[in-house]
Amino acid sequence: MTFSILARCLHSGQFGIAISSSSLCVAARCAFARAGVGAVASQNITDPRLGTKALELLAKGNSAQTALEKIVSRSENIEYRQLLLVDKAGSVAHFSGANILGKNSVATAGNVIAAGNLLNTERVPQAMIDCYLAHEEAPLGSRLISAMQAGLEAGGEEGPLASAGMLIVDTQDWPLADLRIDKSSDPITDLAALWQEWQGEMEDYVTRALAPEMAPSYGVPGDE
């Protein structure tokens, strides 16, 4: 019921994940990332605990593949899960259980991985990877959004999409971007529009947290 892309940006060191689904509020359950550690997607009959467990394993120095193997060997009902990981070295790993729904596939390249289930065509993840790699100089968020649009154009999910989200972490303990379209008839388009607005403001909010005396105007009524 989901397709997603995870990446480590070679230029910035940021980690990001973009995801969409025919289910509501997909990013709240399926997207996980930690600055300096990695990114994880836990999807298909989702168990969010696997995302947090995978990040803890990565934080302890496990590679994406080793962390994945530990999760798979220790988790009940793993045959229902689809997991994607990218670690701080840019290595990726994935698992798709025997009970994954519908057409499912995975595509990988250095520092990036895409996968989905209940897809219209198994070509969707590769289309996402190809698009991501074709925009090397763009900001991570823009590359992830473009990849999601490419996945949709390649066929996307079998059913109509209902939600989408994007999570990006940089060097802070909190997300640089945590954007969610939890219910929409066109969630990827709405996510792209939200990203266009947010990318111009997100660094200002980091400044407001770390050095408020240097922060720009808030731009709200009464702010002088």
C-alpha positions as CSV (number, residue, x, y, z in Angstrom):
1,M,0.0,0.0,0.0
2,T,3.1,2.2,-0.1
3,F,6.0,3.4,-2.1
4,S,9.0,5.3,-0.8
5,I,12.5,6.5,-1.3
6,L,15.3,6.9,1.2
7,A,18.7,8.6,0.6
8,R,21.8,10.0,2.1
9,C,22.9,13.3,0.5
10,L,26.6,13.2,-0.5
11,H,26.8,17.0,-0.5
12,S,25.2,17.8,2.8
13,G,25.3,14.6,4.8
14,Q,21.5,14.9,5.3
15,F,19.3,11.8,5.4
16,G,15.8,11.9,4.0
17,I,12.8,9.8,3.2
18,A,9.7,10.5,1.1
19,I,6.7,8.2,1.1
20,S,3.1,7.9,-0.1
21,S,0.3,5.5,0.4
22,S,-3.4,4.8,-0.2
23,S,-3.6,4.7,3.6
24,L,-4.0,7.8,5.8
25,C,-1.2,9.4,7.7
26,V,1.5,7.2,6.2
27,A,4.6,9.3,7.3
28,A,3.5,9.2,10.9
29,R,3.8,5.4,10.9
30,C,6.4,4.5,8.3
31,A,9.2,7.2,8.1
32,F,12.1,7.3,10.5
33,A,15.4,9.2,10.4
34,R,18.1,10.4,12.8
35,A,20.8,12.9,12.1
36,G,24.3,11.3,11.7
37,V,22.7,7.8,11.9
38,G,20.5,7.0,9.0
39,A,17.0,6.6,7.6
40,V,14.5,3.7,7.8
41,A,11.1,2.9,6.2
42,S,8.9,0.3,7.8
43,Q,6.0,-0.4,5.5
44,N,3.4,-2.9,4.3
45,I,1.1,-3.9,7.2
46,T,3.3,-1.5,9.2
47,D,5.0,-2.2,12.5
48,P,6.5,1.2,13.5
49,R,8.5,-0.5,16.2
50,L,10.8,-1.8,13.5
51,G,11.8,1.7,12.4
52,T,12.8,2.8,15.9
53,K,14.7,-0.5,16.5
54,A,16.5,-0.2,13.3
55,L,17.7,3.4,14.1
56,E,18.9,2.2,17.5
57,L,21.0,-0.5,15.8
58,L,22.4,1.9,13.3
59,A,23.2,4.4,16.1
60,K,25.3,1.6,17.8
61,G,27.5,1.3,14.7
62,N,25.8,-1.5,12.9
63,S,25.8,-1.3,9.1
64,A,22.4,-1.2,7.3
65,Q,22.8,-4.8,6.3
66,T,23.7,-6.0,9.8
67,A,21.0,-4.0,11.4
68,L,18.5,-5.5,9.0
69,E,19.6,-9.0,9.6
70,K,19.2,-8.5,13.4
71,I,15.7,-7.0,12.9
72,V,14.6,-9.9,10.7
73,S,16.0,-12.6,12.9
74,R,14.4,-11.1,16.1
75,S,11.0,-9.9,14.9
76,E,7.7,-11.8,14.9
77,N,5.4,-11.6,11.9
78,I,8.4,-10.3,9.8
79,E,6.9,-12.0,6.7
80,Y,4.4,-9.2,6.6
81,R,6.9,-6.4,6.6
82,Q,8.9,-4.4,4.0
83,L,11.9,-2.7,5.4
84,L,14.4,-0.2,3.8
85,L,17.5,1.2,5.5
86,V,20.3,3.6,4.6
87,D,23.3,4.1,7.0
88,K,25.8,6.8,7.6
89,A,28.2,5.3,5.0
90,G,25.5,5.4,2.4
91,S,25.1,1.6,2.3
92,V,21.5,0.4,1.9
93,A,19.7,-2.8,2.8
94,H,16.2,-4.1,2.3
95,F,13.8,-6.9,3.2
96,S,10.4,-7.9,1.7
97,G,8.6,-10.7,3.5
98,A,6.7,-13.5,1.8
99,N,3.4,-12.0,2.7
100,I,4.0,-8.6,1.1
101,L,0.9,-7.3,-0.7
102,G,0.5,-7.2,-4.5
103,K,3.3,-6.4,-6.9
104,N,6.3,-5.3,-5.0
105,S,9.9,-4.4,-5.9
106,V,13.0,-2.7,-4.8
107,A,15.7,-0.6,-6.6
108,T,19.0,0.6,-5.2
109,A,22.0,2.7,-6.0
110,G,24.8,4.2,-3.9
111,N,23.3,6.2,-1.0
112,V,19.7,5.7,-2.2
113,I,17.0,3.0,-2.1
114,A,13.3,2.9,-3.3
115,A,10.7,0.3,-2.9
116,G,6.9,-0.3,-2.9
117,N,4.1,-2.8,-2.6
118,L,0.7,-3.0,-4.2
119,L,2.3,-1.3,-7.1
120,N,0.8,-0.9,-10.6
121,T,4.1,-2.1,-12.0
122,E,7.3,-3.3,-10.6
123,R,9.2,-0.6,-12.6
124,V,8.1,2.1,-10.1
125,P,11.1,2.0,-7.7
126,Q,13.6,2.0,-10.6
127,A,11.9,5.1,-12.1
128,M,12.3,6.8,-8.7
129,I,16.0,6.0,-8.5
130,D,16.6,7.1,-12.0
131,C,14.9,10.5,-11.4
132,Y,16.8,10.9,-8.1
133,L,20.2,10.3,-9.7
134,A,19.3,12.7,-12.6
135,H,19.1,15.7,-10.3
136,E,22.4,15.4,-8.4
137,E,22.9,19.1,-7.8
138,A,19.4,19.8,-6.4
139,P,18.7,19.9,-2.6
140,L,17.8,16.6,-1.1
141,G,14.2,17.5,-0.5
142,S,13.7,18.5,-4.1
143,R,15.3,15.3,-5.3
144,L,13.0,13.2,-3.1
145,I,9.9,15.0,-4.3
146,S,10.9,14.7,-8.0
147,A,11.5,11.0,-7.4
148,M,8.1,10.5,-5.9
149,Q,6.5,12.3,-8.8
150,A,8.5,10.0,-11.2
151,G,7.2,7.0,-9.3
152,L,3.6,8.2,-9.6
153,E,4.1,8.8,-13.4
154,A,5.5,5.3,-13.7
155,G,2.3,3.8,-12.4
156,G,2.4,4.4,-8.6
157,E,0.2,2.3,-6.5
158,E,-2.8,0.2,-7.7
159,G,-5.3,2.2,-5.7
160,P,-5.7,6.0,-5.3
161,L,-3.2,7.7,-3.0
162,A,-4.4,9.3,0.2
163,S,-1.3,10.5,2.0
164,A,2.3,11.4,1.6
165,G,5.2,12.8,3.7
166,M,8.8,13.7,3.7
167,L,11.3,13.6,6.6
168,I,14.8,15.2,6.4
169,V,17.4,15.3,9.2
170,D,20.6,17.4,9.1
171,T,22.8,18.0,12.1
172,Q,20.3,18.9,14.8
173,D,18.4,16.5,17.1
174,W,15.2,17.5,15.5
175,P,14.0,17.2,11.8
176,L,15.0,19.9,9.3
177,A,11.8,19.0,7.4
178,D,8.9,16.9,8.7
179,L,6.2,17.5,6.1
180,R,2.9,15.5,6.0
181,I,-0.1,15.4,3.8
182,D,-2.3,13.1,5.9
183,K,-5.4,13.1,3.8
184,S,-5.7,14.3,0.2
185,S,-6.9,13.2,-3.2
186,D,-3.5,14.3,-4.7
187,P,-1.0,14.0,-1.8
188,I,2.2,14.1,-3.8
189,T,1.3,17.3,-5.5
190,D,0.3,18.8,-2.2
191,L,3.5,17.7,-0.7
192,A,5.5,19.2,-3.5
193,A,3.7,22.5,-3.0
194,L,4.4,22.4,0.8
195,W,8.0,21.7,0.2
196,Q,8.3,24.7,-2.1
197,E,7.1,26.9,0.7
198,W,9.0,25.2,3.5
199,Q,12.5,25.0,1.9
200,G,12.7,28.8,1.9
201,E,12.0,29.1,5.7
202,M,13.4,25.9,7.3
203,E,16.9,27.2,7.9
204,D,15.4,30.3,9.6
205,Y,13.7,28.1,12.2
206,V,17.1,26.4,12.9
207,T,18.5,29.9,13.5
208,R,15.6,30.8,15.8
209,A,16.4,27.7,17.9
210,L,20.1,28.1,18.1
211,A,20.7,31.8,17.9
212,P,17.4,33.7,18.3
213,E,19.2,37.1,18.4
214,M,20.2,36.5,14.8
215,A,16.9,35.3,13.6
216,P,15.0,37.0,10.8
217,S,11.7,38.6,11.3
218,Y,8.8,36.2,12.0
219,G,6.7,38.0,9.4
220,V,3.5,37.8,11.5
221,P,1.2,40.6,12.7
222,G,2.7,42.5,15.5
223,D,6.3,41.5,14.7
224,E,8.3,44.7,14.3
